[in-house]
């Protein structure tokens, strides 16, 4: 049976103070509202709980029994609420997070730094891996939170679209972007169809980024020259930096190398090549307080572009 604790709280305060008007002051309610709550409680229990005297109100025998139980119930409720509030302020436990390489390279350090400062009792376990495996590990219960580039509603995951990030063509220093007076970097534009003229190093066809690129290539009938397939982001960047060819990666994942002048990059246009970023957790399993806090923190950090500047 559902039970509203407001009538019980009104009764306990009135019985303790011996006054309905004082109970109203304590509870910040009008006296008629307090009386109405107590009357409704008496009707529900079919007993009289208070009787009036010249000096206020006194509990009946039934009221004394309820007063004893009521104090304990309300005390336990107050303790429970404070416990939950304290847990929300200071969550604890382990949260396992799966991040693709291009996200992990810029998010892991600031994420751990922020989490350690905010929640010293939370242990984050960050796993860097290919995005294609993350959804399956979420379903298997091996991860609490995962970042993916694809959304499959059949997997039974709670998935939230975070943002879209631009993919850029990356090559050796000086080949594509040039220094700018104010922004530091000026990225030239390369049309998607122009990619046929660049020798490319890309991940293999099972990789999430490669599947997205293949969709663009197929839709716009662009036949690219793929020299080799490499699934490690840092190695793709090194290959481009050494002038052995070009690659296509998220712009945010190469900002440091661009600023240091180790590589150059160009925006891909007509059409613009974008990759959606999703954050997921298992839908049928309520997250722990720590996991929910980490989930929200990751979303806010990605949307603020932390690690891109």
N, C-alpha and C positions, 0 to 999 in steps of 0.2 A: 504494500500500500504506500503510495507516495505521501510525503509529509513535508509541509512547509514549516521551517523552523521559526519563522517570525512570530506566530502565536505563542509558541513555547517560550521564546525569549521575552516577549511582552509579559507573560504570566510570571516567569521567574523574577524579573526585575520588579514587577509590582508587588509580588509576595515578599520579596527581600526588603524592599524599601517601605512597605506598608502603605503605599500610595500610588494610585493610578496616575495622578498628575506628575509625581516625581519620576515615575517610569517613563512618561512621555518626554520629560526633560532629558533624561539619560539617553533615551533612544532617538531623540530628535524627531518625535512624532507628536501630533496633536492628541490631547487626552481622549476625545471621542474615538480616534483611530485605535488607540491602545485598548479601550473598552471593547470595541468591536472585535478586535483580534482575540481577546480573552473569551468573549461570549461565543465566538465561533468555535473555539477550542472546547468549551464546556458542552456545546451542542454536539460536537463530534464524539466526545467521550461519554456524553449523556450523564454527566455528574456536575455538581456545583463545586467549583474550585476555590472561590473566594466569597467571603461574606463581608458586608460593610459594617463598620462600627463608627462611633463618633470620632475616632481618631484616624480613620482611614480604612484599610482593608486588611483582613487576616485570612490565611489559608484554612480551608476546611480540612477534615481528616484526609479526604481524597487529594486535596491540594497539597498537603504535607508530603504525601507519598510521591506525587508528581514533581514537587519541588526538589526532592532528593534526587530523583532520576534526572530531572531537567538540568540541574546544575552539572551533573556528571556528563550528560550528553553534550551540553553546550561547551563545557570545558574541553571535551575530546574534539569537538568540531573546531574550536578555536586553535587547538594544538595542531590539528590536521591542516587547517588553512595556513598556519604559520610555517609548518613543515614544508608544504608545497611552495609557498612563497620563497622560503629560504633555499629550497632546492633549485628554484628557477634563478635565484640570484647567484647561487654557488653550485652549479651542476657538477656531477662527478661521474666517473665511469669511462669506459673505452669506446671510442667512435672510430670505425674503420671506413676510410674514404678511398675510392678509386678515382684516379685522375689520369686523363690522357697526357702524353708527353708534352704537347704544346701548351697545355694548361698548367701542368705540374712545374714546368720550368720557370714560370713566373709567379705561381700562386703558393707553392708549398712553403717557402720561407716566410712571407708576410702572414700567411694563414696561421702557421705555428706560432709565430711571434705574437700575434693578436690573441690567440687562444690561451697561450701560457700566461699572458698578462691579465686576461679577463677571468679565466677559469683554471686556477692552478691544480684543481683536482680532476680535471678532464685530461685523459690521455688520447691524443689523436694518433691514429695509425694510418699513415698515408702510403698508398700503393700506386706507383706509376706504371702504367701498362697501356697496351693498345686499346683504343676506345671500343673496338669490336667485341671485346671480352667482358666489358664492365657490366652490361645489362644482364648477362647470364650469371655473373657472380652475385649480383643483387638478388636475383630470383632464387639462387642457391643459398642465400643467407650468409654469404662470405663477406659481403660489404653492407654497411649501413647506408652509405650515401655514394652516389656515383655521378660523374659528369660524362655525358655522351653527346654525340653529334647527330644521333638519329632517335626517333620516337616510334616505338612499337607498342600500341595500346593493347595488343594481345598478350603481353607479358605480365599484365597485372601489376604494373608499377605506377606509383604516384609520380607524375612527371610534370615539371614546370619549365616553360621556355624562359631562359635567362636573357639571352641577347643574340645578336648575329655579329660575327666577326669577319673582317675582310681578309681574303687570301691575296698574297702578293707574289710576284715573280722575283726570285732572289738570284743574284749573280755576284761575280767578283767586284771588288772595290772599284768605283769609277765607271762601271759599265752601264749602270742604270740611273741611280740617284746621284744628285750633286749637292754640295753644301749650300745652305741658304743663309742669308744675313740674319733673319729673325728666327725662323723655325728650326734652324740647324740642318734640316734636310728638305730637299725638294724631290719628290718622287715623280718621275715621268709616268705617262700613261702608255700602256701597251694593250692593244685590242686583243680580244680572245683569239681571233683568227690568226693573229701574228705569232702566236705561240708555236706554230708549225716550224718557225725558223730557229727555234732554240733547242739545243740538246738538253734533255731533261733527266734529272734523277728524281724518282717518285717512289712512294711506298708501294707495296704489292697490292694487287686488286682486292684483297680481303680487308685491307686497312680502310677505316672510315673516311679518312681524307681522300684516299684514292677513289673510293666508290663515288664520292661526291663529284670529284673532278671528272671521272669517267661519264657521269650523267651530263655534265656540261659539254664535254667533248662530243658525246653522241648526239645530244640535242642540236648542237650548232655545227655538227659535221666537221669538227676540227681534228685532223689526223696529226698527232704530235709524235715527236721523235724521242722515245724513251730509251736512254742508254743503259740504265741499270735501275734495279728496284731495291730500295733500302728503307727499312722500317724505323730506323733510329733517327730522331730529329736532329740531334747534335751532329751526326755524321752527314746528313743531308746539307746542313749549313756549312760544314767544313769543305765538302766537295765543291759547293758553290764558291766559297771564299778562295779556294785554290785555283779557281778558273777552269776546273775540269768540266763544268757544265752549269746548268741552272736548276733550280727547284722551285716549288710552289708551296708556301707555308703561310700560317697566320701571321699577319703583320706584327701583332703584339708579341709574338714569340721571338722576334729578331730585332727588337728595338735597341737592345744594348749593343749588339754587333754593328748595327747601323750607325749608332752614335759614335762608336769607337773607330768607324771607318774601315772595318774588317770586310764588309760586304756592301752591296748596293741593292736596291729594290725598286720595283715599278708597280703601280696600281694596274690591275687588270680591269678593263672596261669593255663595254659593248659586247656582252653584258658584264656588269660588275659581278665578281665571283665572291659569294658570301657563304659562310658556314654557320648554321644554327647551333647554339649551345643549350643543352638541356641538363637539368639536375633532377635526379630520380632517387626514390627510395621505395621499398616494398609497400604496396597500398594497403594490404590487409593487416599489417602489423603496426600498432601505434608506436611512434618513435619514442625513445627515452628523452628525458628533458635535455640531456647533453647532446643527443643527436639532433633534436629539433633546433637547439641553439646553434650548433655547427652548420646545419643546413641554411639557416637564415644568414649567418655570417658569410658563408661562401657566396650566396646570391648577392649580398650587398657589395662584397669586395669585387666580384666580377663586373657588376654593373657600374661600379665606380672606376673601373679600369685600372685597378691596383696592379702594379707591375708593368704597365705599358709605357709609363712616362720615363 
